[in-house]
Amino acid sequence: MVSLARNPEFVRHLRAEMRPPRMLLSGGLALLICFLMQQGHSQWVAGAYPMNVPNPLPVTQTLYFWTLCVIAVVLPLWCLSSCLQAIAAERQMKTYDFVRTTRLNSLELMLGYVFGTPIMAYYTVGLAAVVAFFAGLKEHVPVSAMLLTFLMLAVLSIFASLLGLLISLVVEKPRAAGLLFVLLFFCWPMFALGAAAGQSPFPGISAFSVIPGLLPFYGAHDPSLPSSAPFFGVPTPSIILSLLLYVTLGAWVVMGLLNNLKKEREEIRLFSNKQALAFSIYMNVLLVGFFHLSPLRTRTGYEAAVAIFLSLNMIAFYVTGLVTLTSAERLKSWYREYKNGHQGYLSNNGLPWPWIFIAGFIAYDGFAAITLLASDARSPNVGFGTAAFATLLLLVFAVRDILFLQWCMLTRMKNPVSKGIGLLWLYYIAVVVLSSVFARHNYAGNVPTGLAIFTPAAVFNTDKIQGDAIFGLVLQCLLIAGLLLLINERLAARPKAMGAAAVASS
Amino acid sequence: MIELQNLRKEYPEVVAVNDLEVTIPQGEVYGLIGPNGAGKTSTIRMACGLMTPTAGSAKVCGVDVHHQPELAQRNIGYLSDFFSVYEDLKVWEYLDYFAHAYKMPEASIKPRIDQVIAQVGLEVKHDAFIKGLSRGMKQRLGIARAVIHKPKVLLLDEPASGLDPKSRVDLRNLLLSLRDEGSTVLISSHILSELEGFCTSIGVMEKGRMIRSGRISQILSDETKETQFRVIRASWIGDGNAKAIFSALPGVTDVLVKDKDAAFRFSGTDDALADIPLLVASQGIKLLSFGEVKQTVEEIYLKLSKNEVM
């Protein structure tokens, strides 16, 4: 593998972006903003502290802090936005095919894009970081704290770049990537709000925000932002957990990229079935590791843990299903081989539903683990039986929805997955609206009948298993059988030998 | 050099390429012809590793393109019909990027860039930004990119689309020089005159199937044998009843006469054909020209695509 400095993709971005006039302009602009901030800050300090300040300013009142806040917002978002466009834009220009026919492997390409595409962001923010560093030195901010902060910023930015690149690889057009950027932009504050999870039964989740982990290094302590959280019962500094979260999640994104960077868009499949299951195991191990009930060793604490656990596993089921969706071409090829006895039902190119069920067994194990860990606090209504029913209910809905998407992929629909997801959203919104309108009786603690039958909402009613939910479960099983029949019918149909201009040119 | 074995590409509703079997030896220039939608682009994209076949294999220089893509790419140069280039780079930077991406030895890169730039006639644009180049120049730069790493095999998908006549001639000359250097070329086109006199072999595709493939001379010879006649064209001076005279000759049928020109079908031996000028001269018709009409690639294609041969 070539080094980053000689990586052709990185060098291309370096050459294209870092022309001297542009460097001068961007660098000058960054330094001008820093200068204006310094002026504003000096005036504010002079106004707030008219006499000479004998002691150093609190860190939140330093120029270093304010410059850092700007950097922390700008750098990850800049990295995310530039990488979101990287591949989608190249694909639209028809230059990406030429990149794919070079001898660069996926890893080299990925490194080139991740560090090369946002090179201007690194340069301008780097200049501002130097200013912030010297301001910090002057304001007696601990050097170790500053270096650690910059390290975490770099980790966050690289993660944002990787995520952006993955989205760019999957979406068809840059416009779609732009829309996703707007969505992620508004989600960004949630990372900071993630700190609130410190009071939840999974306090480690708060490490998604790097702020609680960094505060102790600046000598600041906020009881609402715990600086450490238990991981498998061992108190672990929040900064370590942040690194663990971003590095491991980043590793999954890297795996998705390496699997697909050199593939045609229609052939993209983020993970193999086994990798998808490994992701499910990873998520459950992480949740069990983070589970800690001591501050709220009560029934409600345990029930909240169950609700969070189920919600996150529902996401895991859908992720497993989405990443194991098979392209129509591969599925048809598998079907022929399967009928001839050359491939098994669990083949990598087969239908995704058996793999979601295996993910369900993994989730049930995780559920059982937290139930055991909370043995002295758990609600008498949430036992292993309820856990099994809740997991099964989630699974059935996930399988139904994923099979619906798989069926969409076998139709002539353009962009079948996004359209299928859109239809599913419409379905769920319609069910929620109609259930709200027609729900006349809401017995204490019960989920409205419509929601219990047509959505998996009943799993969150841990007090008892509703009859409606059982009816819903049976109904969904029948729907799954119907979808499997429809899929089989499509798979058995023979394709026609005819002009391929439309498909080939696309 | 290029081996496509049982190559197949299926989409949900159509089979774009249907069990294609083609072997193209080294130094051959193979023209893939067929109407839009015949499966030419899919075939070329599978041959260069951009598209995974549903079944079958594509080998270039003995290396399976889909199992050892990075090794195979060393020998493949690819150019598609409509494409863009990195407008924010300079001409030499663009080629330098691809030379490094093809992992050429560092010492050979600069001389090779200069050589290729000269070959496509862009010397004066060496340090120019690509965004300032004309469409034809960008196409030439695209060709330079495709050959920068001296590939043994060139896969060109409608390379002359959108080019002006001058650029087409330049492209043709460049490809001829590459052919002379021993490169194997697979070129697809539906503008058949582009391929005339340039290809050594052709393959005619329709509805994803290869309906005829082989050396042009062989296909022409086969065609003549199968059709059992040759088309002869003649022009003359004199006042005789040319139609009646030609029609009376042995082996001559379907005589068409317009002014002092005639075309007719002839079924007979070469000796009989050589006697015709003497026979018509004895009837008062002095021939100015007389010869067999050679079929063009276009005519062969039109004939084959009507399923006359199949």
Interface residues (C-beta under 8 A of the other chain):
Chain A: V2 R6 P8 E9 V11 R12 R15 A16 E17 M93 K94 T95 D97 F98 V99 R100 T101 T102 R103 L104 N105 K262 K263 E264 E267 A328 E329 K332 S333 M409 L410 T411 R412 P495 K496 A497 M498 G499 A500 A501 A502 V503 A504 S505
Chain B: K9 E10 Y11 P12 E13 V14 V15 A16 V17 N18 P35 N36 G37 A38 G39 K40 T41 S42 R45 C48 G49 L50 M51 T52 T54 A55 P69 E70 Q73 R74 I76 Y78 S80 F82 F83 S84 V85 Y86 D88 L89 E93 Y97 F98 H100 A101 Y102 K103 R145 K207 G208 R209
